[in-house]
Amino acid sequence: MTSSSRTWWRVGPALVERGYRVLAVDLRGHGSSPRTEAGLSVADLATDVAETVEAAIGSPGAAVPAAPVDLLIGHSLGAVVALELVGRRPGFARRLVVEDPPGPGSIDWAVVAAGIEADTRRAVTAPDALRRELEATNPAWPPGEAERRVADLTDCDGRAIAAALRPGVPFDLPALLAAAPLPILLLLAEEPLGSILLGPDRKAAVEALPNGTTRVLPAGHSVHREALDAWLAAVDAWLAA
């Protein structure tokens, strides 16, 4: 939520070094994608991602891509979108990395919506102050990450995203995980450091994986920002196995 493809600026090149062709997608209302007043449901966003991938590899309108995605990765809201996508389109991807998805009962969506409105407003009116605050509250972020976060907040359609979130986001994370027809690596942040998958939601998600592996890494919610080396090591080990 409110991030963009900028967040993967270190992960993308690391995957290219491992032989992948990488496509980083901006969700609708985020980054360089069109701003919108509608179409921000998880199902809508999953359709957008599928269409973007299909256009990139030359198979628009196909039930699954002509060449299935080798490795699909989603963080937070993007993790739920990725699970929705592979559930709707079996065969779309061969493997899935799910990074710190939200728990249905772990988030107060009205509070999140209010925070998004405030942060996106500050990104325009007081970007330097917001950057300094982000640097102070996220000491594990690499240099320049706070500037990228401010740019993400400036680019996204905060008002529309907040309006879509305020009533709540209906999804069943354990059901999505259990139904996903492919191997899954579940990368979780530590609860005390800021994971948004908490308590009973966390237990249910871990137990729902029939063909998955769970790793808890020493980081807050943005694991790939805060613990890139551990993130890559976990993915490499899982792929090797």
C-alpha angles and dihedrals in degrees: 000000000000093000128109143198087289089080090070095054092122099032094054096057091042090057092046088055086056091056102265128134102225129212117183114195129207109215118232110285091020135096113333095345119107119282113240144179094213143023096065098127119121089251092051092049091048090053090050092053092049092050092048092052092045091051091049094054097036103251105107115175095016119138087233130005117276086241110032116232107263095208126013117191129190133175126202108320087007089058091057090046091051092050091049090050097051091044091054095041113036109198094031092112136015098212136013133206113200113194120199099319118194119262115233091234098032099076134063097215094194090056091047091050092051090049092051092052091049095045096046089049092050091047087064101035102034109015096155093052091048091049092052091048092051091050091051095048096042106046092161093062115106120246112286095022093109091054090052090050091052089050090051091052091048093051100045125087095245097176095053093043091050091049091052093049101042097081089048134262111263112217138128107221098188090049092049091050094046093048098047107114099213141060112287132199111202110203112191134189120226113269095229090050096054113283114163093211104082144173115325092006090057094047092048093049094051092047092049096065109102094177102017144109125216126208125181111207129198097256146086127257096301094060097169090052096048104033108023096155092052090044093053093043091054092049093046093050092048093049091047090053 
